[in-house]
Amino acid sequence: MSRKRALIADTFCLKRRRSAADAVAGGSHEGAADIRSSLQNLMTLFSRKLFNDSLPPVVLKHQLYSLHSDRTSVDKQLNELRVSGELLMFQLGFDSEAFALVFAEDYRAKVLQGEAGRETLETVEKFLDKLIPGCSDLSFNKEKMLKEFLFTDSEITQLVKSGVLTVRDAGSWWLSIPNSGKFIKYFIRGRKAVLGMVKKSRYGEILKTELEGRRTTSHVKFQMKYHIHDIVGAELVECIQTTSGTLLRYVDGNIN
């Protein structure tokens, strides 16, 4: 394993530790009763201007776990939204447990915006028409693409070129978000920087409200709250209730 891949693996292993994650929501008691509303709230933290409004708002699945402690219920409701065609999910690649969530119509709009005037537009429109009505697949094999979706080999090549598919392995492809490379780069860099802030605090602990108020560095491109929902939901920090509010405690082994 290369040094770069090892660093990413070490930094982003999502260690499953049961914590008081729901406390970070500011006292949310509804459990997983309204996942759609939580998604919409998290998406308001997404920085569209960073990407010249070329990306749809993106939330990571585990960020929802910072708002709802019942993960099984969260996953069930997310699956219902995906099956209904309202929500799409993507495997981001830098970690096997990192899944991006995007509302289907936001995805369609941004993909078509990026395809305007390109020779791949017709093929991409055909793919979206088959995908969005209720396909909840994360990836597609060649048999499905050829026999069920009725694409030719050359059309599959166009879909890869457009960025709606990326190669998974020989004969299969991940569903993907075009131009998401910069998002992943900023996300990884920001997570590491915010975790570093927690680690460097006295005793490796900091109040959530204090961290939210920290001035961001050049490595943190997203709103601080976006990253806090990430590190809490991924259980990279522990949440401890105190009389002063929620305390975030650094968990050893999450960054080098």
C-alpha positions as CSV (number, residue, x, y, z in Angstrom):
1,M,0.0,0.0,0.0
2,S,1.4,3.4,-1.0
3,R,2.1,6.0,1.7
4,K,-0.8,8.2,0.4
5,R,-3.3,5.3,0.4
6,A,-2.1,4.3,3.9
7,L,-2.6,7.8,5.2
8,I,-6.2,7.9,3.8
9,A,-7.0,4.5,5.2
10,D,-5.6,5.4,8.6
11,T,-7.3,8.8,8.7
12,F,-10.7,7.7,7.5
13,C,-11.3,4.3,9.0
14,L,-14.8,4.8,10.4
15,K,-14.4,3.0,13.7
16,R,-17.8,2.0,15.0
17,R,-18.0,3.2,18.6
18,R,-21.4,3.7,20.3
19,S,-21.4,7.3,21.5
20,A,-23.9,10.0,22.4
21,A,-23.9,11.2,18.9
22,D,-27.5,12.4,18.9
23,A,-26.5,15.0,21.5
24,V,-24.6,16.9,18.9
25,A,-27.9,17.7,17.2
26,G,-28.6,20.1,20.0
27,G,-31.0,17.9,21.9
28,S,-32.8,16.2,19.0
29,H,-35.4,13.8,20.4
30,E,-37.4,12.7,17.3
31,G,-35.0,9.8,16.5
32,A,-35.1,9.0,12.8
33,A,-38.7,10.3,12.4
34,D,-37.8,12.8,9.7
35,I,-34.7,11.9,7.7
36,R,-35.7,14.0,4.8
37,S,-35.8,17.1,6.9
38,S,-32.4,16.3,8.5
39,L,-31.0,15.8,5.0
40,Q,-32.3,19.2,3.9
41,N,-30.8,20.8,7.0
42,L,-27.4,19.3,6.5
43,M,-27.5,20.2,2.8
44,T,-27.8,23.9,3.8
45,L,-24.2,23.5,5.2
46,F,-22.9,22.4,1.8
47,S,-20.7,25.1,0.2
48,R,-22.0,25.4,-3.4
49,K,-19.8,28.4,-4.2
50,L,-16.7,26.3,-3.6
51,F,-17.5,24.5,-6.8
52,N,-19.0,27.3,-8.8
53,D,-22.4,25.8,-8.3
54,S,-21.4,22.8,-10.5
55,L,-22.2,20.2,-7.8
56,P,-25.5,19.3,-6.2
57,P,-25.6,19.5,-2.4
58,V,-23.9,16.4,-0.9
59,V,-24.3,14.9,2.5
60,L,-22.5,11.8,3.8
61,K,-24.8,9.1,5.2
62,H,-22.9,8.9,8.5
63,Q,-23.5,12.7,9.1
64,L,-27.1,11.7,9.7
65,Y,-26.0,9.6,12.6
66,S,-24.9,12.7,14.4
67,L,-28.5,13.8,14.4
68,H,-30.2,10.4,15.0
69,S,-28.9,7.7,17.3
70,D,-31.0,4.9,15.8
71,R,-28.9,4.0,12.9
72,T,-31.0,1.0,11.8
73,S,-34.0,3.3,11.5
74,V,-31.9,5.9,9.6
75,D,-30.8,3.2,7.1
76,K,-34.3,1.9,6.7
77,Q,-35.7,5.4,5.9
78,L,-32.9,6.2,3.6
79,N,-33.6,3.0,1.7
80,E,-37.2,3.9,1.3
81,L,-36.2,7.3,-0.1
82,R,-33.9,5.6,-2.5
83,V,-36.4,3.0,-3.7
84,S,-39.0,5.7,-4.2
85,G,-36.5,7.5,-6.6
86,E,-36.2,10.6,-4.4
87,L,-32.6,10.0,-3.2
88,L,-29.4,8.6,-4.8
89,M,-26.5,7.1,-2.9
90,F,-22.9,7.0,-4.1
91,Q,-19.8,5.1,-2.9
92,L,-17.1,7.7,-2.6
93,G,-14.1,5.5,-2.9
94,F,-11.8,6.9,-0.2
95,D,-13.4,4.7,2.4
96,S,-15.6,1.6,2.0
97,E,-18.0,3.0,4.5
98,A,-18.3,6.5,3.1
99,F,-21.5,7.0,1.2
100,A,-22.7,10.3,-0.4
101,L,-26.4,11.2,-0.5
102,V,-27.9,13.5,-3.1
103,F,-31.5,14.3,-3.9
104,A,-32.2,12.8,-7.3
105,E,-33.6,15.9,-8.9
106,D,-30.6,18.0,-7.7
107,Y,-28.4,15.3,-9.3
108,R,-30.3,15.4,-12.6
109,A,-30.2,19.2,-12.7
110,K,-26.5,19.5,-12.1
111,V,-25.6,16.6,-14.5
112,L,-27.7,18.1,-17.3
113,Q,-26.3,21.6,-16.6
114,G,-22.8,20.2,-17.0
115,E,-23.7,18.3,-20.1
116,A,-25.2,21.2,-22.0
117,G,-23.8,21.4,-25.5
118,R,-21.8,18.2,-25.2
119,E,-22.1,15.2,-27.6
120,T,-22.7,12.9,-24.6
121,L,-25.9,14.8,-23.6
122,E,-28.4,12.4,-25.3
123,T,-26.9,9.3,-23.8
124,V,-26.7,10.9,-20.3
125,E,-30.4,11.9,-20.5
126,K,-31.3,8.3,-21.4
127,F,-29.3,7.1,-18.4
128,L,-31.0,9.5,-16.0
129,D,-34.4,8.5,-17.3
130,K,-33.7,4.9,-16.4
131,L,-31.9,5.7,-13.1
132,I,-34.1,8.2,-11.3
133,P,-37.5,6.6,-11.4
134,G,-36.4,4.2,-8.6
135,C,-33.1,2.5,-9.3
136,S,-31.3,2.2,-6.0
137,D,-28.2,0.5,-7.3
138,L,-24.7,1.7,-6.2
139,S,-23.1,0.0,-9.2
140,F,-24.0,-1.6,-12.5
141,N,-22.6,-4.7,-14.2
142,K,-22.2,-5.0,-18.0
143,E,-25.2,-7.4,-18.3
144,K,-27.5,-4.9,-16.7
145,M,-26.3,-2.0,-18.7
146,L,-26.6,-4.0,-22.0
147,K,-29.7,-6.1,-21.4
148,E,-31.8,-4.2,-19.0
149,F,-30.9,-0.6,-19.6
150,L,-30.2,-1.3,-23.3
151,F,-27.0,0.7,-23.7
152,T,-24.3,-0.1,-26.2
153,D,-20.6,-0.4,-25.4
154,S,-20.0,2.9,-27.0
155,E,-22.7,4.5,-24.9
156,I,-21.3,3.1,-21.7
157,T,-18.0,4.7,-22.7
158,Q,-19.8,8.0,-23.1
159,L,-21.3,7.7,-19.6
160,V,-17.9,7.1,-18.1
161,K,-16.6,10.1,-20.1
162,S,-19.4,12.3,-18.7
163,G,-18.6,11.2,-15.1
164,V,-22.0,9.6,-14.2
165,L,-20.2,6.3,-14.1
166,T,-16.7,5.4,-12.9
167,V,-15.0,2.1,-13.4
168,R,-15.3,-0.3,-10.5
169,D,-13.6,-3.3,-12.1
170,A,-13.6,-5.1,-15.4
171,G,-17.2,-5.1,-16.6
172,S,-18.8,-3.0,-13.8
173,W,-19.2,0.6,-12.9
174,W,-20.0,2.8,-9.9
175,L,-22.7,5.4,-10.1
176,S,-20.8,8.7,-9.6
177,I,-21.2,12.4,-9.2
178,P,-19.4,14.3,-12.1
179,N,-16.6,16.6,-11.0
180,S,-16.7,15.4,-7.4
181,G,-12.9,15.0,-7.2
182,K,-12.4,18.4,-5.7
183,F,-15.2,17.8,-3.2
184,I,-13.5,14.6,-2.0
185,K,-10.1,16.4,-1.8
186,Y,-11.6,19.3,0.3
187,F,-13.6,16.9,2.5
188,I,-10.6,14.7,3.3
189,R,-8.3,17.7,4.0
190,G,-11.0,19.5,6.1
191,R,-11.7,16.4,8.2
192,K,-8.1,15.9,9.1
193,A,-7.7,19.6,10.0
194,V,-10.8,19.7,12.2
195,L,-9.7,16.4,14.0
196,G,-6.3,18.1,14.5
197,M,-8.0,21.0,16.2
198,V,-9.7,18.6,18.6
199,K,-6.5,16.7,19.2
200,K,-4.5,19.8,19.9
201,S,-7.0,21.2,22.4
202,R,-6.2,20.8,26.1
203,Y,-6.6,17.1,27.1
204,G,-7.8,16.4,23.5
205,E,-11.2,17.8,24.4
206,I,-13.2,20.8,23.2
207,L,-16.7,22.0,23.6
208,K,-18.8,21.6,20.5
209,T,-19.9,25.3,20.6
210,E,-16.2,26.4,20.9
211,L,-15.2,24.3,17.9
212,E,-18.1,25.7,15.9
213,G,-16.9,29.2,16.6
214,R,-13.3,28.5,15.6
215,R,-11.9,30.5,12.7
216,T,-11.3,28.0,9.8
217,T,-7.9,27.6,8.3
218,S,-7.0,27.4,4.6
219,H,-7.4,23.6,4.9
220,V,-11.1,23.9,6.0
221,K,-13.2,24.9,3.0
222,F,-16.6,23.8,4.3
223,Q,-18.5,25.2,7.2
224,M,-17.3,24.0,10.5
225,K,-20.7,22.5,11.4
226,Y,-20.5,20.3,8.2
227,H,-17.2,18.8,9.5
228,I,-18.5,18.4,13.0
229,H,-21.5,16.4,11.8
230,D,-18.9,14.3,9.9
231,I,-16.5,13.5,12.8
232,V,-19.3,12.9,15.2
233,G,-21.4,10.7,12.9
234,A,-18.2,8.7,11.9
235,E,-17.4,8.3,15.6
236,L,-14.0,9.8,15.1
237,V,-14.6,11.8,18.3
238,E,-16.6,10.9,21.5
239,C,-19.5,13.0,22.6
240,I,-19.7,13.7,26.4
241,Q,-22.5,15.6,28.0
242,T,-21.4,18.3,30.5
243,T,-23.1,21.1,32.3
244,S,-21.4,23.5,29.8
245,G,-22.7,21.5,26.8
246,T,-21.5,18.7,24.5
247,L,-17.8,18.0,24.8
248,L,-16.0,16.4,21.9
249,R,-13.1,14.2,22.9
250,Y,-10.4,13.1,20.4
251,V,-10.3,9.3,19.8
252,D,-6.7,8.0,19.5
253,G,-5.7,6.5,16.2
254,N,-7.8,8.6,13.8
255,I,-5.1,10.9,12.4
256,N,-1.3,10.7,12.1
